[in-house]
Amino acid sequence: MLLGALAVITLLVLAASIRYGAIDFSIAEMGGALASLFPGHPEPTLNQRILLELRFPRAILCLLVGASLGVGGTLMQALFRNPIVEPGLIGTSSGAAFGSALYFVLGGVLHLGASLWSLPLAACVGGIASTWLVFLLARSREDSRTSVVMLLLTGLAVNALFMSAIGFLSYIARDPQARSITFWSLGTLSGANWKAVEIVTLSTVVGTLIALRFAKQLNALMIGEEEATYLGVNVNRLKWIILSVNVVIVAVATAFTGVISFVGLIVPHILRMLGSADNRFLIVGSALTGATLLTLADLIARLSVRPAELPIGIVTSAVGVPVFIFLLRRRRYVF
């Protein structure tokens, strides 16, 4: 029942995101734009082309990125058994930001090209490389197992390392490059296109389905690693699978939109207040709630200073910080 209500709210917010922005569109124009895709209908007008080529892919990409961050937050909080963990804690977001900063500053020197995919590819490689570095440093010398606590602490250290590297790149960058680093680090959906939607759809849907496949094992893990082992869960294998899913969905989403904070942190808390701590519910609910919240944030970013727009990361942080503090003070719901 609750998931159905969340799905309806998500669709309503999606419709509002498509309709309103720097230019507002009527429902008739939205229907006409969709109809123009079918044979026998007139060619799309200028407004309809704006809808089809700019507004629709942006709204859908925002929905998918929010879902990815929501699911990633749920997976990380379940894996670490810690309610203040977010998807980028193991270095994924900071590594992606470093990859993008490196491209902005040294892309021309390294002859990386200026195609549509250069920046997303650099960010994705950076996110995956930084996460691999966390795994490598956190691995115990005595055995092949990786402690969750070691991953957490190593992730914090690697995040700090990459943020320092980003600061250095910003320092040596020229003014246009420094501004590009700043805006990308604050998150943006202005570069959305249908190819990006296809790629993020694949990573989000496949990652969510895999996460649902292991939801019961995550429920067992919540009572402790030793207890989960007694219940037949291969804890080390589960860690690698969940971490890999998180890395893929977060790195791909971040590669196309920049760093967006707080969505993956607060969404699981909101759902625990509304429903239960069952990860089967949380994974699906986090996808819907994360999509809704990020779409609302994007709508605020576009409407607050239109025809210009705010970086979406500013909105998510401005809203996420007071919400998270409120949740922390209501400790019986959070912990």
Secondary structure by P-SEA (a helix, b strand, c coil): caaaaaaaaaaaaaaaaaccccccccaaaaaaaaaaaccccccccaaaaaaaccaaaaaaaaaaaaaaaaaaaaaaaaaacccccccccccaaaaaaaaaaaaaacccccccccccaaaaaaaaaaaaaaaaaaaaaacccccccccaaaaaaaaaaaaaaaaaaaaaaaaaccaaaaaaaaaaaacccccccaaaaaaaaaaaaaaaaaaaaaaaaaaaacccaaaaaaaccaaaaaaaaaaaaaaaaaaaaaacccccccccccaaaaaaaaccccaaaaaaaaaaaaaaaaaaaaaaaacccccccccaaaaaaaaaaaaaaaaaaaccccc
